[in-house]
Amino acid sequence: MNILILTGSPRKNGTSNLLLKNFLNGIDKEKNNIKRYDTAFLKIDGCNACYECENGKCIKKDDMQDIYNDLLRADMIVFVTPIYYYNFSAQLKKVIDRFYAIDEELHTKKEVILLATACNAEEKVIKPIQMELEAICEYFGWNIKEKIFALGCGEVEDIKASKYLEEAYNLGKSI
């Protein structure tokens, strides 16, 4: 299976990346081809709504060009993000907005996983990101395989003391 991982944390050793690390530790790497992009450390501009991408290509020459190729090949997309103000991080959101350039080609069967962490422990913090993910997947016809919301995990010590790392590992084992 071709698995594309898109992370959105600006903290290399933060909670969402630790969640991802455990997920990856569970995956059989011999059976799966994994490609990872840490979007916070790439040069990716936001969408300008210039509509110059009508031919399926974005006119911007940035790191998004590499992501497009892997996005099209992916059987599974894993979104990994801290929840900032109830949604995907800005770094990951601008990548999702740039899906527009290859919109028609993305209406194919894909599995989706969301790994998200939040400092806030209240369930209400996940409603907007859940709604956005569901809308994106419904639009493209993608299937949401699983979502892990590591609530109350603003610091690495919090997530290490939680059940979420084991859940992520077990999810990886199931792939």
C-alpha positions as a Markdown table, in Angstrom:
| # | Residue | x | y | z |
|---|---|---|---|---|
| 1 | Met | 0.0 | 0.0 | 0.0 |
| 2 | Asn | 1.2 | 3.5 | -0.8 |
| 3 | Ile | 0.9 | 5.6 | 2.4 |
| 4 | Leu | 1.3 | 9.4 | 2.3 |
| 5 | Ile | 1.9 | 11.1 | 5.6 |
| 6 | Leu | 1.3 | 14.8 | 5.9 |
| 7 | Thr | 2.3 | 16.4 | 9.2 |
| 8 | Gly | 1.6 | 19.9 | 10.2 |
| 9 | Ser | 3.4 | 20.5 | 13.5 |
| 10 | Pro | 6.1 | 23.2 | 13.7 |
| 11 | Arg | 7.5 | 21.3 | 16.7 |
| 12 | Lys | 9.8 | 18.5 | 15.5 |
| 13 | Asn | 9.6 | 16.8 | 18.9 |
| 14 | Gly | 6.1 | 17.6 | 19.8 |
| 15 | Thr | 3.1 | 15.5 | 20.7 |
| 16 | Ser | 1.7 | 14.9 | 17.3 |
| 17 | Asn | 5.0 | 13.7 | 16.0 |
| 18 | Leu | 5.4 | 11.4 | 18.9 |
| 19 | Leu | 1.9 | 10.0 | 18.1 |
| 20 | Leu | 3.0 | 9.5 | 14.5 |
| 21 | Lys | 6.3 | 7.8 | 15.6 |
| 22 | Asn | 4.3 | 5.2 | 17.5 |
| 23 | Phe | 1.9 | 4.7 | 14.6 |
| 24 | Leu | 4.9 | 4.1 | 12.3 |
| 25 | Asn | 6.5 | 1.7 | 14.8 |
| 26 | Gly | 3.4 | -0.5 | 14.3 |
| 27 | Ile | 3.4 | -0.5 | 10.5 |
| 28 | Asp | 4.9 | -3.3 | 8.6 |
| 29 | Lys | 7.3 | -1.3 | 6.4 |
| 30 | Glu | 8.0 | -4.3 | 4.1 |
| 31 | Lys | 4.4 | -4.4 | 3.0 |
| 32 | Asn | 3.9 | -0.7 | 2.7 |
| 33 | Asn | 5.6 | 2.2 | 0.8 |
| 34 | Ile | 5.6 | 5.2 | 3.1 |
| 35 | Lys | 6.2 | 8.8 | 2.0 |
| 36 | Arg | 6.3 | 11.6 | 4.6 |
| 37 | Tyr | 6.2 | 15.3 | 4.3 |
| 38 | Asp | 6.7 | 17.6 | 7.3 |
| 39 | Thr | 4.8 | 20.5 | 5.8 |
| 40 | Ala | 6.0 | 23.0 | 8.5 |
| 41 | Phe | 9.5 | 22.7 | 7.1 |
| 42 | Leu | 8.7 | 23.0 | 3.4 |
| 43 | Lys | 8.3 | 25.9 | 1.2 |
| 44 | Ile | 4.6 | 25.8 | 0.4 |
| 45 | Asp | 2.6 | 28.9 | -0.4 |
| 46 | Gly | -1.1 | 29.3 | 0.2 |
| 47 | Cys | -3.6 | 29.1 | -2.6 |
| 48 | Asn | -4.2 | 32.5 | -4.3 |
| 49 | Ala | -7.4 | 31.5 | -6.0 |
| 50 | Cys | -5.8 | 32.5 | -9.3 |
| 51 | Tyr | -7.5 | 29.7 | -11.2 |
| 52 | Glu | -4.4 | 29.1 | -13.3 |
| 53 | Cys | -4.6 | 25.5 | -12.3 |
| 54 | Glu | -7.6 | 24.6 | -14.4 |
| 55 | Asn | -5.3 | 22.3 | -16.4 |
| 56 | Gly | -4.5 | 20.2 | -13.4 |
| 57 | Lys | -1.2 | 21.9 | -12.6 |
| 58 | Cys | -0.5 | 24.7 | -10.1 |
| 59 | Ile | 1.6 | 27.5 | -11.5 |
| 60 | Lys | 3.5 | 27.9 | -8.2 |
| 61 | Lys | 6.9 | 26.3 | -8.2 |
| 62 | Asp | 7.3 | 25.2 | -4.6 |
| 63 | Asp | 7.5 | 22.0 | -2.6 |
| 64 | Met | 3.8 | 21.2 | -3.2 |
| 65 | Gln | 4.8 | 19.9 | -6.7 |
| 66 | Asp | 6.4 | 16.8 | -5.0 |
| 67 | Ile | 3.4 | 16.3 | -2.7 |
| 68 | Tyr | 1.0 | 16.3 | -5.7 |
| 69 | Asn | 2.7 | 13.2 | -7.3 |
| 70 | Asp | 2.7 | 11.3 | -4.0 |
| 71 | Leu | -0.9 | 12.4 | -3.3 |
| 72 | Leu | -2.1 | 11.0 | -6.5 |
| 73 | Arg | -0.3 | 7.6 | -6.0 |
| 74 | Ala | -1.4 | 7.3 | -2.4 |
| 75 | Asp | -3.8 | 4.5 | -1.3 |
| 76 | Met | -3.9 | 6.0 | 2.2 |
| 77 | Ile | -3.4 | 9.5 | 3.5 |
| 78 | Val | -2.4 | 10.1 | 7.1 |
| 79 | Phe | -3.0 | 13.6 | 8.4 |
| 80 | Val | -1.0 | 14.4 | 11.5 |
| 81 | Thr | -1.6 | 17.7 | 13.3 |
| 82 | Pro | -1.8 | 19.5 | 16.5 |
| 83 | Ile | -5.2 | 21.1 | 16.9 |
| 84 | Tyr | -4.8 | 24.9 | 16.9 |
| 85 | Tyr | -8.0 | 26.9 | 17.3 |
| 86 | Tyr | -10.1 | 23.8 | 16.7 |
| 87 | Asn | -8.7 | 22.8 | 13.4 |
| 88 | Phe | -5.7 | 21.6 | 11.4 |
| 89 | Ser | -2.5 | 23.6 | 11.9 |
| 90 | Ala | -2.0 | 26.4 | 9.3 |
| 91 | Gln | 1.0 | 24.6 | 7.9 |
| 92 | Leu | -1.2 | 21.6 | 7.0 |
| 93 | Lys | -4.3 | 23.6 | 6.1 |
| 94 | Lys | -2.4 | 25.4 | 3.3 |
| 95 | Val | -1.4 | 22.0 | 1.8 |
| 96 | Ile | -5.0 | 20.9 | 1.9 |
| 97 | Asp | -6.2 | 24.1 | 0.2 |
| 98 | Arg | -3.7 | 23.5 | -2.5 |
| 99 | Phe | -5.4 | 20.1 | -3.3 |
| 100 | Tyr | -7.6 | 22.3 | -5.5 |
| 101 | Ala | -5.0 | 22.2 | -8.4 |
| 102 | Ile | -5.6 | 18.5 | -8.9 |
| 103 | Asp | -9.1 | 18.4 | -7.6 |
| 104 | Glu | -10.6 | 16.2 | -10.4 |
| 105 | Glu | -7.8 | 13.6 | -10.1 |
| 106 | Leu | -8.3 | 13.2 | -6.3 |
| 107 | His | -11.8 | 11.8 | -6.7 |
| 108 | Thr | -10.5 | 8.2 | -6.3 |
| 109 | Lys | -10.6 | 5.6 | -3.6 |
| 110 | Lys | -8.4 | 6.4 | -0.7 |
| 111 | Glu | -8.3 | 5.6 | 3.0 |
| 112 | Val | -7.7 | 8.4 | 5.5 |
| 113 | Ile | -6.4 | 8.4 | 9.0 |
| 114 | Leu | -6.2 | 11.5 | 11.3 |
| 115 | Leu | -3.8 | 11.6 | 14.2 |
| 116 | Ala | -4.4 | 14.8 | 16.2 |
| 117 | Thr | -3.3 | 16.2 | 19.5 |
| 118 | Ala | -4.7 | 19.0 | 21.6 |
| 119 | Cys | -3.8 | 20.7 | 24.8 |
| 120 | Asn | -7.5 | 21.1 | 25.7 |
| 121 | Ala | -9.1 | 17.9 | 27.1 |
| 122 | Glu | -12.7 | 18.9 | 26.3 |
| 123 | Glu | -14.5 | 17.0 | 23.5 |
| 124 | Lys | -15.7 | 20.3 | 22.0 |
| 125 | Val | -12.2 | 21.0 | 20.7 |
| 126 | Ile | -12.5 | 18.2 | 18.1 |
| 127 | Lys | -15.8 | 19.1 | 16.5 |
| 128 | Pro | -14.6 | 21.6 | 13.9 |
| 129 | Ile | -11.6 | 19.5 | 12.7 |
| 130 | Gln | -13.9 | 16.4 | 12.6 |
| 131 | Met | -16.4 | 18.3 | 10.5 |
| 132 | Glu | -13.7 | 19.6 | 8.1 |
| 133 | Leu | -12.2 | 16.1 | 7.7 |
| 134 | Glu | -15.5 | 14.6 | 7.0 |
| 135 | Ala | -16.4 | 17.2 | 4.5 |
| 136 | Ile | -13.1 | 16.8 | 2.6 |
| 137 | Cys | -13.5 | 13.0 | 2.6 |
| 138 | Glu | -17.1 | 13.1 | 1.5 |
| 139 | Tyr | -16.3 | 15.5 | -1.3 |
| 140 | Phe | -13.4 | 13.3 | -2.7 |
| 141 | Gly | -15.2 | 10.0 | -1.9 |
| 142 | Trp | -12.5 | 9.0 | 0.5 |
| 143 | Asn | -13.1 | 6.6 | 3.5 |
| 144 | Ile | -12.1 | 7.7 | 7.0 |
| 145 | Lys | -10.5 | 4.6 | 8.4 |
| 146 | Glu | -9.7 | 5.9 | 11.8 |
| 147 | Lys | -9.2 | 9.1 | 13.9 |
| 148 | Ile | -7.2 | 9.4 | 17.1 |
| 149 | Phe | -7.7 | 12.5 | 19.1 |
| 150 | Ala | -5.1 | 12.8 | 21.8 |
| 151 | Leu | -7.0 | 15.3 | 24.1 |
| 152 | Gly | -5.3 | 16.9 | 27.0 |
| 153 | Cys | -1.9 | 16.2 | 25.5 |
| 154 | Gly | -0.3 | 19.7 | 25.1 |
| 155 | Glu | 3.1 | 18.5 | 26.2 |
| 156 | Val | 5.2 | 15.4 | 25.5 |
| 157 | Glu | 4.9 | 14.2 | 29.1 |
| 158 | Asp | 1.1 | 14.3 | 28.8 |
| 159 | Ile | 1.0 | 12.1 | 25.8 |
| 160 | Lys | 3.6 | 9.7 | 27.3 |
| 161 | Ala | 1.3 | 9.2 | 30.3 |
| 162 | Ser | -1.8 | 8.6 | 28.1 |
| 163 | Lys | -3.3 | 5.7 | 26.3 |
| 164 | Tyr | -2.9 | 7.4 | 22.9 |
| 165 | Leu | 0.6 | 6.2 | 22.1 |
| 166 | Glu | -0.5 | 2.6 | 22.4 |
| 167 | Glu | -3.6 | 3.3 | 20.3 |
| 168 | Ala | -1.5 | 4.8 | 17.6 |
| 169 | Tyr | 0.9 | 1.8 | 17.6 |
| 170 | Asn | -2.1 | -0.7 | 17.4 |
| 171 | Leu | -3.6 | 1.3 | 14.6 |
| 172 | Gly | -0.2 | 1.1 | 12.7 |
| 173 | Lys | -0.3 | -2.7 | 13.3 |
| 174 | Ser | -3.7 | -2.9 | 11.7 |
| 175 | Ile | -2.4 | -1.5 | 8.4 |
